[in-house]
Amino acid sequence: MEQVNLDTPRRSRPYIFYDVVRSVCSTCLIRCEGKLIIQDGKVYLDKWCRPCGRERVLVAEDADYWGWARERFMKPAEMPLRFQTPMKWGCPYDCGLCPDHQQHACLVLIEVGDHCNLHCPICFAESGPHRPTWRSMEEIERMLDAVVSAEGRPDVVQLSGGEPTLHPQFWEILDAAKQRPIRHLMINTNGVRIAKEPEFARRLADYRKGTEVYLQFDSLRDEALLRLRGARLRSVREQALENLEANNISTTLVVTVMQGVNDHELGEIIEYALKWRCIRGITLQPVQQAGRHEGYTASENRLTLTGVRKRVLEQSSRFSSDDILPVPCHPDALAMAYGLKLNGKFFPLTGLMDPQVLLNGPDNTIVLEKIPAVREEIAKLFSTGIGPELQAKQLNELLCCLPQIEANGLGYENVFRLLIVRFADASDFDLRSVKRCCIHFAQPDGTIIPFDTYNLFYRDGRREKLEQLRRQVEQHHDL
């Protein structure tokens, strides 16, 4: 028996063990074991794959916010009206949705084709000029019907691609979407056609009620746009906004954020956005390591939701930490600040609301202004009978602005949202979180697949790898 010095002090691990995780190996995609640990104020995922070895991945730069969101900002999940696939191989190999998925679709993407007029170095869909294919109207209508069948009245449907504005039947697609009970329609575009064809923007204005342009807008500098989009697009983006502004078409700027490339610009982009009447908000998306990600290395360029949130708070005086809150349908992956633009001023509202309004509300959605309880809470803020605890300088200024609003009152053009959206990839894949994914892809076969799993297992040529993994599950139940 080995001799042990009983007086030797025990060593402590240099981290706090938080939880066990079921993940996938980022090399072979086999399900593997992992653990979440907290060290030096950050959260890491340590995982081990029997064939490939150990791996450590940064999950959050702000452990305090991450833990608060995970432990205090959860609410019961809402199910879709119907599931499309059975449970056979286990998550994440059953997507469609299967009955074990824990969240309905707050937003559904419908990819109308693979063709695009840009070849972006960062593109999870791997679209480009080299891919000429478009989906038929029959396929697109099947996808729209699948969304309505699963959701009843879908919250948000986003037409995507490729570049959807180039589809030869683009206007027919808009008509088909408008004929269905979709609350909010988004068009995910690089803006090139909107910039170069003013008549296209004028015709798009005919559909502006309940429709929003989701405009790719990664940087105010051509150097960063070359790195992310492969082209100098600053003037194109500005011209697209000029044409959208001229037609008062609701627009969200979507910024794909890469550390060391454009993460220092977030405050500047927020200020830029607030100057435009047509802009309703900004969505910030850390790069997902999926599809085409040329020039991206996790060690240099990886960002998380909390990393983006910290940069916003450091770079912009418009928001405090109380303003940027987790979204309860998927707090691991979504954070939002919500405010109003009034008479040239901006007033964040989220920090003035009781978080229980979001937690106790009847709806799980990323469109906060659609939740009746949120609208009621905002109405309370406008009431002259509010309590002294809310009599902050910010709110007093807001109340002073309200009498100057025109008689028709506040409208959607007064809305400004800041949304941070993080999509899981093979590196930080956490099955517990993935089961709550609420942004999904519709497919022509009637299935609806979570964003987090679609780009890893279900897109294009990845089906062959998926079938291999399923066979391994059948042979070895522990995988």
Secondary structure, 3 states (H helix, E strand, C coil): CCCCCCCCCCCCCCCEEEEEEEEECCCCCCEEEEEEEEECCEEEEEEEECCCEEEEEEEECCHHHHHHHHHHCCCCCCCCCCCCCCCCCCCCCCCCCCCCCCCCCCEEEEECECECCCCCCEECCCCECCCCCECCHHHHHHHHHHHHHHHCCCCEEEEECCCHHHCCCHHHHHHHHHCCCCCEEEEEECCHHHHHCHHHHHHHHHHCCCEEEEEECCCCCHHHHHHHHCCCCHHHHHHHHHHHHHCCCCEEEEEEECCCCCHHHHHHHHHHHHCCCCEEEEEEEECCCCCEECCCCHHHHCCCHHHHHHHHHHHCCCCCCCCCEECCCCCCCEEEEEEEEECCEEEECHHHCCCHHHHHCCCCCCCHHHCHHHHHHHHHHHCCCCCHHHCCHHHHHHHHHHHHCCCCCCCHHHEEEEEEECCCCCCCCCHHHHCCCCEEEECCCCCEEEHHHHHHHHCHHHHHHHHHHHHHHHHCCCC
